[in-house]
């Protein structure tokens, strides 16, 4: 993983200063949104090119997050920083039905991301511990529940102090009228973003899902 690089936000002149000051005082400062996304093109591309659907989805979620400044912002030391790049940290199911955390290095080119991700995932699957490395604030926490087409979800998160790392989850995909969709959940800290940011994030994710053939070789 590369060295973390970030810039400090000037809170006094930050357009969302009032919202930040309000929601940072809440005991539970998160909001969580779940919506269905169409994964028809991604699923077809993964089968056709014999690549991992999960790796493709993680890449899309990470690419959309890196393109959205609010998803790169974190609360640190009574202030806010914005990372240049954020990286996905996913859960991997081991043979004993216990999960392992697996951090992946985000790369703008999908082929480069996918090649390294495959190795990291296999290493995590056989790891002896759930903790291969310490958590970092420039992570994006991601998990999947492929057994459930859930309609809502709330993630566990530290509250003292509140954790500001965005959390993502996706569920079982289903086919209707020839299209395949699945639930996607996003949980974020309200001091750093509002519904408009998450709504536009979902739009960007869907656009990337619809245009897979433009960035998959």
N, C-alpha and C positions, 0 to 999 in steps of 0.2 A: 504494500500500500504506500502511495506517495505521501510526502510531507503535507500536512494540512496548511492551506493558505486561505486567509480570510481578511475581510475589512470590517472595521467597527462602524456601526450605524450611529450617526449624530441624532440622538433621540430628541433633543430639544427642537430640532428643525425637521424631524421626521413627519411626513403627512399623517401617519397613523398613531402619532404620539398619544392622543387622548384614548383611543381604543386600547393601545398597549397598556397604558397606566390603569385602565379599568379592569381588563381581563386578567392581568398578571396578579391581581389580588384575590381572584376566585380560588376557592378550595379545590374545585374540579374545573380547570380552565379549558377543557377540550370540547370540541364538537366532532361528531362522526357522521359521515354521509355514505350511504350505500346506494348504488344505481347499477343497472345492468348495462354491460358494454357488449357490442357485437364483435365476436372473435372469429367469424367465418373465414376471413382472408388469412389471418395468422394461422389458424388450424390447418387450412389447406396448404399453405406454404410450408409449414413444418413437416407435414406428411410428404409433400412432393420433394422437398429438398433433404428429407431425413435429418432434420435438425430438431432440437428440443423446443417444444411449445413453451415450457416454463422459462427457459433461458430467453426466448424471444419476448415473452411477456415482461419479464424482469427488466430487460433492456428498454422496452417501451416505457414502462413506468419510471425508470431512472432517467431516460432521455427527456421525458416530459417534465420531471421534477427539476432537472438541471436547466431547463429552458424557462423555468418559472422562479424568479428571485425569491418569492415568499417561501418556497420549499427548500431554499438553501440558507434560510435565516435561522439562527438559534439564540436562545437566551443564555448568556454566560456572564458570571461575575457581576451581577446587577446591571448588565447591559445587553446589547444585541449585536451579534456579528453575522456577516453574510459570507459564506464559504464560496470559493471560486468553483469548486466541484464537490458534489456529494455522491456517495457510493452505496449501493444496495447491500444490506445484510439480511440474508434470507434464512428460513428454517429448512432443514433437510431431515427427512425421516430415515433413521438408521434401522438395521435389521431387527432390533429388539423392540421396535415400535416406540422408541424414545427419540426425541428430536435433537438435532445439533444445530448450533448457529454457524453460519457460513458467510463470511464477508467476501464480496466480489469487487474487483476494481472496475469502476466505470470507464469505458472508452467510447468515444464518439462513433467510431467505426464498429458496426455490429460484428463483423468477422473477428476482429481483434478481441472484443468483449467476450464473444461466445467461446473462443478457443481457450481463454484463461478460465472462464467460468466452469467449463466442463471438468477441468482438472481440480479446481477448488471444491466443487461439489462432491466429487468422488473421494477426495481427502477427508471432507467433513463427514461423509457417510460412515467411514470406518474409524473415526476419531474416538479416543477413549473418554473424552470429556465434552460436555455441552459447550464449554468456553474455550474455543481455540485461540482467542485473543481478546483483549479488553475492548469494551464498547468505546465508540468514538462519537463525538457530536456531529461529525460530518457523515454519519450513516443515514440510511433510509431503512427502517425496519419493515420487513415484508414476510408474510406467511400465507399459506394456502390451506383451505379446507375443501378438498376436492370431493368429499362425500356429501356435502350439504349445499343446496342452492339457497343460501341464507338470504334474508331480506334486511337484516340489520346486524351490527356487531359493535362491541365496545372492547378496546384493547386494555390490558393491564398496563399501568404506567406509574412510575414513582411520583409522589406528590410532595415530597419534602427533601429538596425543592422539586417543583414540577419539571418534568422532562419535556423538552420542546422538539424532540425528534419526530417527524411525521411517521405514521404507521399505516400500512397497507395490508389488505387481505383480499383474496379472491376465492370463489367457491366453485361448486360443480357447474359445468356448462350443460346447457340443454338446447335441443333443436326444436324450432317452431317454424313451419312454413318454409323449410329449406334454409333457414338462417340459424346460426349457433350463437348463443349469448350466455353470459355468466355474470354473477354479481361481483362487483368491485367495491370494496370499502376503503375509505380514506379517513383517518383520524388525525386532527391537527390541533395545535395550541392556538386558541382564539386571540391571544395577545399578538400573534404574528400574522394572522390572516383571517379573512372573513369568507362567507359563502361565495362571493364573487370570484375569489381566487381559486377555490376548489371547483367551482362550476367551470371555469375556463380551463382548469387542469383536466377535467373529464373530457372537455371538447378536444383538447390537444391529444390526449390518449386515444380517443376514438379516431381522430384523423390519422395518427400513426398506425393504428390497427387496420385502417382502410387502405393504407398505402404501403403495405409491407414489401411489395415487389419492387419498390423504388430503392430500398436500402438493404435488401437481402440479395446477395450475389447468386 
